Amino acid sequence: MRLVAIDDLEGNEILAVPVLSANDQVLIQSDTVLRQEYIDKLRSYDVYAVYIKDEVFFDVEETLESSREVVEKILERHIYKHSAELRRIGEQAVKIIDSVISQPEVLNSVTEIRNISTDMYSHCINVCVLSTILALRLKMNDRQVRNVSMGAILHDIGLKYIQVPYINVGVDDMRPVDALEYKKHTVYGYSSLQEEEWLTEAAKEIILLHHEQIDGKGFPFSQQGEKLKSEVKIVSLCDDYDSLISGIGNKKIKVYQAIEYIRVHAGTKYDATIAAKFLETVAWYPVGTKVITNDGETGIVIRQNKESTDRPVIRMLKHIDGSRYMDRTEVDLLKALTVFIVDTL
């Protein structure tokens, strides 16, 4: 599996991950052969990149080493936020993930996750990407980075063993009996892989403890921060973030609201250093997000400003009366200081 820009597709590639709309409707199912009409459809929905299947074999150690070199070179030059170079680190994360899931044992387990639902499959991929990027940015060693990737991509495998509803509902809003059962998924997941020799103990701890918090208010053991490995803390934060925006075990909210949630709970639920690096990395309004300004106009984010992740560059789409912009009008929110994003579509 690899991430490919829409403009780089040649046609006949096989889609690895379903493409979802802003409203979480499936636009194109996984395993679809991407003919030209599908590629054109993706462009019309402002989709900029997709995951496609790739049969290339990856050497894990070689991939980690090359990724390390890329990350170090980028970070040596300057500190960035959501710049083009961050996407290069994201590409390295995808390569690591590809190398991890090219192993038959891991691939079989990921397939089990996918059988739960495409939403859960996408959630585990997203958490893996985010966690791996964070591990790379925090300059973890190769063993730690791989543990993070392995644990993150399998972290919710225990959900296949429970039967309670957990989509778009928070634990506190579940019936007490359902909440109790939901919280068992970490133990079920750990137990299902506990004896597997191909999975490291650190990766198994991620599966077991990814809902723990540094203040001791998580589950299943209410462990506090000093007892939790950094790898666990990374995946815990990234899991919460993606759960909030995907509605897996949480009431679904928007990206910028989830980022604000992480910021507010940095140092209480989440390790302060890891949270700070996360907040430097993610964009409040990712490229391709449709936004509403304080003037009531509609635009789409086309570039990030590395100086401020909440003030991107947007291309205007519609005036306040709903009429479309006829020319290509771009607004840089770091320069247009009276223009603010008030919501997303």
Buried (B, 14 or more C-beta within 10 A) or exposed (E): BBBBEBEEBEEEBBBBBBBBEEEEEEBBEBEBEBEEEBBEBBEEEBBEBBBBEBEEEBEBEEBBEBBBEBBEEBBEEEEBBBBEBBBBBBBBBBBBBBBBBBBEEBEEBBEBBBEBBBBBBBBBBBBBBBBBBBBBBBEBEBEBBBBBBBBBBBBBBBBBBBEBEBEBBBBEEBEEEBBEBBBBBBBBBBBBBEEBEEBBEBBBBBBBBBBBBBBEEBBBBEBBBEEBBBBBBBBBBBBBBBBBBBBBBBEBEBBBBBBBBBEEBBBEBBBEEBBBBBBBBBBBBBBBBBBBBEEEBBBBBBBBBBEBBBBBBBBBBBEEEEEEBEEEEEBEBEEBEEBBBEEBE
